[in-house]
């Protein structure tokens, strides 16, 4: 709902409009008693545009859209998007359980274009708590189509939700080259923008053995001539490992596992997250198969493709050779051997890290409670732990990996998390949520007997004739 006065405080202001805050905005839209506003500095919704490869699919089923797992009757479901575009029957016959990224991006843009509470082209500058008014004050700058500042403004809110997302992560040895002009060291987020340059390069190195690295290696492989591929693919993981995608393995992305993980001691959580890397940092089996098939096809007439695939390798240092060549100093993490690799271009499929919140939350820092590692403490309702002098609530989305586990960045939990936040905000079961979501029982519950009762001896029933 939009307040009658533009100066009236909103019940909830969202900062950042990625898929997670877009989910929250969509589920909040029919709650007419709730006034909301969401701000993002981009001119319109986009979702990893540099990785929207033609055949790349979203790694969750289409039911994991913005709203369905919380409210399948919502007008903002993926199926309703297809219906509005008159594509429902073609989708039905296509039998695609996992949709293409380009289609997911189009769906999100369809939703974003129709929600009146979204405000793009607004850069949030400051967030502070006004104790006299018992409100948050959010200062922002309006941007023109070219990203230049036009004017400033302010909105007041009873509660906030931070969904500022992640940013590309560049390993330390490669940061000077990635920042240098004219050197083709690019992050995978910008792959499509620079693909022609990469295809024209003599030798290309892909760094990173996760899904994006696999997709980029496959795309380059398919577009370079047989026998002259000149591709090198390396990364730190022990193998080009498949993502855990068994049905019971996927139950780690359920609310049941999230609740279990949140209740663990901090030290246990910190050990568990890196151990579960294959749940969300592996490569889907179809992509692995496609890479092997393409490599195998190139051996049909004898010889091997000019490719090198080496896991368990880290980049120690990197430097520039002449005006355009790049030298990578490599170390095998198990053999403890070292070598040098000369290449013409590097694609960094090295993932993303959460955007730092310290600058945005600096005025609230004195009120913010942190864990032993200095990270914000976040409760089961996705609230930052603030001291009682701040009576408003700050919710977070996809900034809680350390407290909620591997499901934090997963699209499949977006609708559920949004529903948890809205239920807490309204104080009602606005979106009823299931008590149980997994066949797996995560952990032992001391108050619940875990051992079946002792087996009783079988009682024999006499035959009808008494024998």
C-alpha positions as CSV (number, residue, x, y, z in Angstrom):
1,X,0.0,0.0,0.0
2,X,1.2,3.5,-0.7
3,X,0.8,6.0,2.1
4,X,-1.6,8.9,1.5
5,X,1.1,11.4,2.3
6,X,4.6,11.1,0.7
7,X,6.1,12.1,4.1
8,X,4.2,9.5,6.1
9,X,6.5,6.8,7.5
10,X,6.5,3.4,5.8
11,X,6.0,0.3,7.8
12,X,8.9,-1.4,5.9
13,X,11.6,0.0,3.7
14,X,13.8,-2.3,1.6
15,X,17.3,-1.5,0.5
16,X,18.3,-3.4,-2.6
17,X,16.0,-5.1,-5.2
18,X,17.4,-8.4,-6.1
19,X,15.3,-11.6,-6.2
20,X,15.0,-11.8,-2.4
21,X,13.6,-8.4,-1.8
22,X,11.6,-8.7,-5.0
23,X,10.0,-11.8,-3.4
24,X,9.3,-9.9,-0.2
25,X,7.8,-7.0,-2.2
26,X,5.6,-9.4,-4.2
27,X,4.3,-11.1,-1.0
28,X,3.8,-7.8,0.7
29,X,1.8,-6.3,-2.2
30,X,-1.6,-7.7,-1.3
31,X,-1.2,-6.7,2.4
32,X,-3.1,-3.4,2.0
33,X,-2.6,-2.5,5.7
34,X,1.2,-2.5,5.2
35,X,3.0,0.4,3.6
36,X,6.2,-0.5,1.9
37,X,8.9,1.0,-0.3
38,X,12.0,-0.6,-1.9
39,X,15.0,1.2,-3.3
40,X,17.8,0.2,-5.7
41,X,20.4,2.2,-7.5
42,X,20.1,0.3,-10.8
43,X,17.9,1.8,-13.4
44,X,15.8,-1.4,-13.6
45,X,15.9,-5.0,-12.4
46,X,18.7,-7.2,-13.7
47,X,20.0,-10.6,-12.5
48,X,23.6,-11.5,-13.3
49,X,23.3,-10.3,-17.0
50,X,26.9,-11.3,-17.8
51,X,26.0,-15.0,-17.1
52,X,22.7,-15.2,-19.0
53,X,24.1,-17.8,-21.4
54,X,21.6,-19.3,-23.9
55,X,21.5,-22.8,-22.4
56,X,22.3,-22.0,-18.7
57,X,19.5,-23.1,-16.3
58,X,18.5,-22.0,-12.8
59,X,19.6,-24.7,-10.4
60,X,16.3,-24.9,-8.6
61,X,12.9,-26.0,-10.1
62,X,10.5,-23.4,-11.5
63,X,8.3,-23.8,-8.4
64,X,11.1,-22.0,-6.5
65,X,9.9,-18.7,-7.9
66,X,9.4,-15.5,-5.9
67,X,6.2,-16.6,-4.2
68,X,4.9,-20.1,-4.9
69,X,6.3,-22.0,-2.0
70,X,4.7,-19.4,0.4
71,X,1.5,-18.7,-1.7
72,X,0.8,-20.7,-4.8
73,X,-2.3,-18.6,-5.4
74,X,-0.3,-15.3,-5.7
75,X,-0.7,-13.4,-9.0
76,X,3.1,-13.2,-9.0
77,X,3.9,-16.9,-9.7
78,X,6.0,-18.0,-12.6
79,X,3.0,-19.9,-14.0
80,X,0.9,-16.7,-14.0
81,X,3.8,-14.9,-15.8
82,X,3.6,-17.6,-18.5
83,X,-0.2,-17.3,-18.6
84,X,0.1,-13.5,-19.0
85,X,2.5,-14.0,-21.9
86,X,0.4,-16.7,-23.5
87,X,3.2,-19.2,-23.1
88,X,1.6,-21.6,-20.6
89,X,0.8,-24.4,-23.2
90,X,4.3,-24.2,-24.8
91,X,5.8,-24.5,-21.3
92,X,3.5,-27.4,-20.5
93,X,4.7,-29.4,-23.6
94,X,8.3,-28.4,-23.2
95,X,8.4,-30.3,-19.8
96,X,11.1,-28.1,-18.3
97,X,11.4,-28.5,-14.6
98,X,14.5,-26.3,-14.5
99,X,14.0,-23.2,-16.6
100,X,16.7,-21.1,-18.3
101,X,18.3,-18.2,-16.5
102,X,17.2,-15.9,-19.3
103,X,13.6,-17.0,-18.6
104,X,13.9,-16.5,-14.8
105,X,15.4,-13.0,-15.5
106,X,12.4,-12.2,-17.8
107,X,10.0,-13.4,-15.1
108,X,11.6,-11.3,-12.4
109,X,11.5,-8.2,-14.7
110,X,7.8,-8.9,-15.4
111,X,7.1,-8.8,-11.6
112,X,9.4,-5.8,-11.0
113,X,7.7,-3.7,-13.7
114,X,4.3,-4.2,-12.0
115,X,5.0,-3.6,-8.3
116,X,4.4,0.1,-7.5
117,X,6.4,-0.1,-4.3
118,X,9.7,-0.5,-6.2
119,X,11.9,2.5,-6.8
120,X,14.8,2.0,-9.1
121,X,17.4,4.7,-9.8
122,X,17.7,5.5,-6.1
123,X,21.1,5.1,-4.3
124,X,20.7,4.8,-0.6
125,X,23.4,6.9,1.2
126,X,22.7,6.7,4.9
127,X,20.6,4.8,7.4
128,X,20.2,6.1,10.9
129,X,17.9,5.7,13.9
130,X,16.0,8.7,15.2
131,X,15.2,7.9,18.8
132,X,12.9,10.9,19.2
133,X,10.6,9.8,16.4
134,X,11.3,6.0,17.0
135,X,11.8,5.7,13.2
136,X,14.6,4.9,10.8
137,X,15.6,7.7,8.5
138,X,16.9,6.6,5.1
139,X,18.7,9.1,2.9
140,X,19.0,8.5,-0.8
141,X,20.1,10.1,-4.1
142,X,18.0,10.0,-7.2
143,X,20.0,9.0,-10.3
144,X,19.3,9.8,-13.9
145,X,19.4,7.2,-16.7
146,X,23.2,7.6,-16.9
147,X,23.7,7.1,-13.2
148,X,24.4,10.7,-12.4
149,X,23.0,12.3,-9.2
150,X,19.9,14.4,-9.8
151,X,18.5,15.1,-6.4
152,X,18.4,13.9,-2.8
153,X,15.5,12.6,-0.7
154,X,14.6,10.9,2.6
155,X,12.1,8.3,3.7
156,X,11.2,7.3,7.2
157,X,10.5,3.7,8.2
158,X,9.4,1.8,11.2
159,X,11.4,-1.2,10.0
160,X,14.0,-2.0,7.4
161,X,15.0,-5.0,5.3
162,X,18.5,-5.2,3.8
163,X,18.8,-7.1,0.5
164,X,21.9,-5.5,-1.0
165,X,23.1,-8.8,-2.4
166,X,26.6,-9.9,-3.2
167,X,29.5,-8.5,-5.3
168,X,32.1,-10.3,-7.5
169,X,35.1,-11.6,-5.6
170,X,38.5,-11.3,-7.1
171,X,41.4,-13.2,-5.5
172,X,44.1,-11.0,-4.0
173,X,46.9,-11.9,-6.5
174,X,44.8,-10.9,-9.4
175,X,43.3,-7.6,-8.2
176,X,46.0,-5.4,-9.6
177,X,45.5,-6.9,-13.1
178,X,41.7,-6.9,-12.8
179,X,41.8,-3.1,-12.1
180,X,44.4,-2.3,-14.8
181,X,43.0,-0.9,-18.1
182,X,43.5,-2.9,-21.2
183,X,44.3,-6.2,-19.4
184,X,41.7,-8.9,-20.2
185,X,41.2,-10.1,-16.6
186,X,37.5,-10.1,-16.1
187,X,35.1,-11.5,-13.6
188,X,32.5,-14.0,-14.8
189,X,29.8,-11.5,-14.1
190,X,31.0,-9.6,-17.1
191,X,31.6,-12.6,-19.3
192,X,29.0,-11.9,-22.1
193,X,30.1,-8.3,-22.4
194,X,33.7,-9.4,-23.1
195,X,33.1,-12.8,-24.9
196,X,34.2,-11.5,-28.3
197,X,37.4,-10.3,-26.8
198,X,38.0,-13.6,-25.1
199,X,37.3,-15.5,-28.3
200,X,39.8,-13.4,-30.2
201,X,42.5,-14.1,-27.5
202,X,45.2,-16.6,-28.3
203,X,45.0,-18.5,-25.0
204,X,42.3,-18.2,-22.3
205,X,42.5,-19.3,-18.7
206,X,39.3,-19.9,-16.7
207,X,39.8,-19.8,-12.9
208,X,37.2,-21.4,-10.7
209,X,35.8,-24.9,-10.7
210,X,32.2,-24.1,-9.8
211,X,29.1,-23.9,-11.9
212,X,29.9,-20.5,-13.6
213,X,33.4,-21.7,-14.4
214,X,32.1,-24.8,-16.0
215,X,29.5,-22.9,-18.0
216,X,32.1,-20.4,-19.3
217,X,34.6,-23.1,-20.1
218,X,32.0,-25.0,-22.1
219,X,30.8,-21.9,-23.9
220,X,34.4,-21.0,-24.9
221,X,35.1,-24.6,-25.9
222,X,32.1,-24.8,-28.2
223,X,33.1,-21.6,-29.9
224,X,36.8,-22.2,-30.5
225,X,38.1,-24.3,-33.4
226,X,38.9,-28.0,-32.9
227,X,42.6,-28.5,-32.3
228,X,43.2,-24.9,-31.6
229,X,41.1,-24.5,-28.4
230,X,44.0,-23.2,-26.3
231,X,42.0,-23.3,-23.1
232,X,43.1,-23.9,-19.5
233,X,40.7,-24.5,-16.7
234,X,41.9,-24.6,-13.1
235,X,40.7,-24.1,-9.5
236,X,41.4,-24.8,-5.9
237,X,38.9,-27.6,-5.3
238,X,40.1,-31.2,-5.3
239,X,38.1,-32.2,-8.3
240,X,35.7,-30.9,-11.0
241,X,33.1,-32.2,-8.5
242,X,29.4,-32.7,-9.1
243,X,26.9,-30.7,-7.1
244,X,25.1,-32.8,-4.4
245,X,21.7,-33.2,-6.0
246,X,20.2,-36.3,-4.4
247,X,16.7,-35.9,-3.0
248,X,17.8,-36.3,0.6
249,X,20.8,-34.1,0.0
250,X,18.5,-31.3,-1.2
251,X,16.8,-31.4,2.1
252,X,19.7,-29.2,3.4
253,X,17.8,-26.4,1.6
254,X,14.6,-26.7,3.7
255,X,13.4,-24.7,6.6
256,X,14.0,-27.7,8.8
257,X,17.7,-27.6,8.1
258,X,17.8,-23.9,8.5
259,X,16.2,-24.1,12.0
260,X,18.6,-26.9,13.0
261,X,21.7,-24.9,11.7
262,X,20.7,-21.7,13.4
263,X,20.5,-23.5,16.8
264,X,24.0,-24.9,16.6
265,X,26.9,-23.2,18.5
266,X,28.7,-20.5,16.5
267,X,32.0,-22.6,16.3
268,X,30.1,-25.6,15.0
269,X,28.4,-23.5,12.3
270,X,31.7,-22.0,11.2
271,X,33.2,-25.5,10.7
272,X,30.1,-26.9,9.0
273,X,29.6,-24.3,6.2
274,X,32.9,-24.9,4.4
275,X,32.5,-28.7,4.8
276,X,29.2,-28.4,2.9
277,X,30.7,-26.7,-0.2
278,X,29.5,-29.4,-2.6
279,X,25.9,-28.6,-1.7
280,X,26.1,-25.3,-3.5
281,X,29.5,-24.9,-5.1
282,X,29.8,-28.0,-7.2
283,X,28.8,-28.4,-10.9
284,X,25.5,-29.8,-12.0
285,X,25.8,-33.2,-13.6
286,X,24.4,-32.1,-17.0
287,X,27.1,-29.4,-17.4
288,X,29.8,-31.9,-16.5
289,X,28.4,-34.4,-19.1
290,X,28.2,-31.7,-21.8
291,X,31.8,-30.7,-21.2
292,X,33.0,-34.3,-21.4
293,X,30.8,-34.9,-24.5
294,X,32.3,-31.9,-26.3
295,X,35.9,-32.9,-25.4
296,X,35.2,-36.4,-26.5
297,X,33.7,-35.3,-29.8
298,X,36.9,-33.5,-30.6
299,X,38.9,-36.7,-30.4
300,X,36.9,-38.5,-33.1
301,X,39.5,-37.9,-35.8
302,X,42.5,-38.6,-33.6
303,X,44.4,-36.4,-31.3
304,X,43.3,-34.6,-28.2
305,X,41.8,-31.1,-27.8
306,X,44.2,-28.4,-26.9
307,X,42.8,-28.0,-23.4
308,X,44.2,-28.4,-19.8
309,X,41.8,-29.1,-16.9
310,X,43.6,-29.0,-13.5
311,X,41.9,-29.0,-10.1
312,X,43.6,-28.5,-6.8
313,X,45.6,-25.5,-8.1
314,X,45.9,-22.1,-6.5
315,X,47.3,-18.9,-8.0
316,X,50.2,-17.6,-5.8
317,X,51.0,-14.5,-7.7
318,X,50.2,-12.9,-11.1
319,X,52.0,-10.4,-13.3
320,X,52.1,-8.7,-16.6
321,X,54.4,-9.8,-19.5
322,X,54.7,-7.0,-22.0
323,X,51.6,-5.0,-23.1
324,X,49.0,-7.8,-23.1
325,X,50.4,-11.2,-21.8
326,X,49.7,-12.4,-18.3
327,X,51.8,-14.7,-16.2
328,X,50.2,-16.8,-13.5
329,X,52.4,-18.5,-10.8
330,X,50.6,-21.7,-9.9
331,X,50.9,-24.1,-7.0
332,X,49.4,-27.6,-6.7
333,X,47.9,-27.8,-3.2
334,X,48.6,-31.5,-2.8
335,X,51.8,-32.0,-4.6
336,X,53.3,-28.8,-3.4
337,X,54.7,-28.3,-6.9
338,X,54.9,-24.9,-8.6
339,X,54.9,-23.8,-12.2
340,X,54.1,-20.8,-14.4
341,X,51.4,-20.3,-16.9
342,X,51.4,-17.7,-19.7
343,X,48.1,-16.7,-21.0
344,X,46.4,-13.9,-23.0
345,X,43.2,-13.6,-21.0
346,X,41.8,-14.7,-17.7
347,X,38.1,-15.2,-16.7
348,X,37.6,-15.2,-12.9
349,X,34.7,-17.5,-12.1
350,X,35.6,-17.1,-8.4
351,X,32.2,-16.4,-7.0
352,X,30.7,-13.6,-5.0
353,X,30.9,-12.3,-1.4
354,X,28.3,-10.5,0.5
355,X,28.4,-6.7,0.1
356,X,29.8,-5.1,3.2
357,X,27.1,-3.5,5.4
358,X,29.5,-1.6,7.7
359,X,29.3,1.6,5.7
360,X,25.5,1.6,5.4
361,X,25.0,0.6,9.0
362,X,27.8,2.8,10.5
363,X,25.3,5.1,12.3
364,X,23.8,1.9,13.9
365,X,27.1,0.3,14.8
366,X,26.9,1.3,18.5
367,X,23.6,-0.5,18.7
368,X,24.6,-3.6,16.8
369,X,25.6,-6.8,18.6
370,X,28.2,-9.0,16.9
371,X,29.5,-12.5,17.3
372,X,33.1,-13.5,18.2
373,X,34.2,-13.0,14.6
374,X,32.8,-9.5,14.4
375,X,29.8,-10.5,12.3
376,X,26.3,-9.3,12.9
377,X,24.2,-11.6,15.1
378,X,21.0,-12.5,13.3
379,X,18.1,-14.2,15.0
380,X,15.7,-16.9,13.7
381,X,13.4,-14.3,12.2
382,X,16.2,-12.8,10.2
383,X,16.6,-9.7,12.5
384,X,19.8,-8.0,13.3
385,X,20.4,-8.2,17.1
386,X,20.1,-4.5,18.2
387,X,20.1,-3.2,21.7
388,X,16.7,-2.4,23.2
389,X,17.1,1.4,22.6
390,X,16.3,0.7,18.9
391,X,12.7,-0.3,18.9
392,X,12.6,-0.7,15.1
393,X,13.7,-3.9,13.4
394,X,16.3,-4.5,10.7
395,X,15.8,-7.7,8.7
396,X,18.4,-9.1,6.4
397,X,18.2,-11.3,3.3
398,X,21.2,-13.3,2.0
399,X,23.5,-11.9,4.6
400,X,23.1,-14.7,7.1
401,X,25.2,-17.6,5.8
402,X,27.1,-17.7,9.1
403,X,23.9,-18.0,11.1
404,X,21.4,-19.8,8.8
405,X,23.6,-22.0,6.7
406,X,23.9,-22.9,3.0
407,X,20.3,-22.1,2.3
408,X,20.9,-18.4,2.8
409,X,21.7,-17.7,-0.9
410,X,19.4,-20.4,-2.3
411,X,16.5,-19.2,-4.4
412,X,14.4,-22.1,-3.2
413,X,14.1,-20.5,0.3
414,X,13.3,-17.0,-0.9
415,X,9.5,-17.2,-0.6
416,X,9.7,-19.0,2.8
417,X,12.1,-16.4,4.3
418,X,9.9,-13.6,2.9
419,X,6.9,-15.2,4.6
420,X,8.8,-15.5,7.9
421,X,9.7,-11.8,7.8
422,X,6.2,-10.7,6.9
423,X,4.6,-12.9,9.5
424,X,6.9,-11.5,12.2
425,X,6.4,-8.0,11.0
426,X,2.6,-8.2,11.0
427,X,2.4,-10.3,14.2
428,X,0.0,-12.7,12.3
429,X,0.2,-15.9,10.3
430,X,-0.3,-13.9,7.2
431,X,1.3,-16.7,5.2
432,X,0.8,-20.1,7.1
433,X,4.0,-22.1,6.9
434,X,4.4,-25.8,7.3
435,X,5.8,-27.2,10.6
436,X,7.8,-29.9,8.8
437,X,9.5,-29.7,5.4
438,X,12.0,-32.6,5.3
439,X,12.0,-36.4,5.8
440,X,15.4,-36.0,7.4
441,X,15.5,-35.3,11.1
442,X,18.4,-32.9,11.6
443,X,19.8,-33.5,15.1
444,X,18.6,-35.2,18.2
445,X,15.9,-33.6,20.3
446,X,16.5,-34.6,24.0
447,X,12.9,-34.2,25.0
448,X,11.6,-36.4,22.2
449,X,12.3,-40.2,22.5
450,X,14.5,-41.3,19.6
451,X,14.5,-45.0,20.4
452,X,11.4,-47.1,19.6
453,X,9.8,-48.9,22.6
454,X,11.1,-52.4,23.4
455,X,9.8,-55.0,21.1
456,X,7.1,-57.1,22.7
457,X,6.9,-60.8,22.2
458,X,4.4,-61.9,19.6
459,X,1.2,-63.2,21.0
460,X,0.0,-66.4,19.4
461,X,-3.7,-66.6,18.4
462,X,-5.2,-70.0,19.0
463,X,-6.6,-71.8,16.0
464,X,-10.4,-72.0,15.7
465,X,-10.4,-75.7,16.6
466,X,-8.4,-75.1,19.8
467,X,-5.2,-77.0,18.7
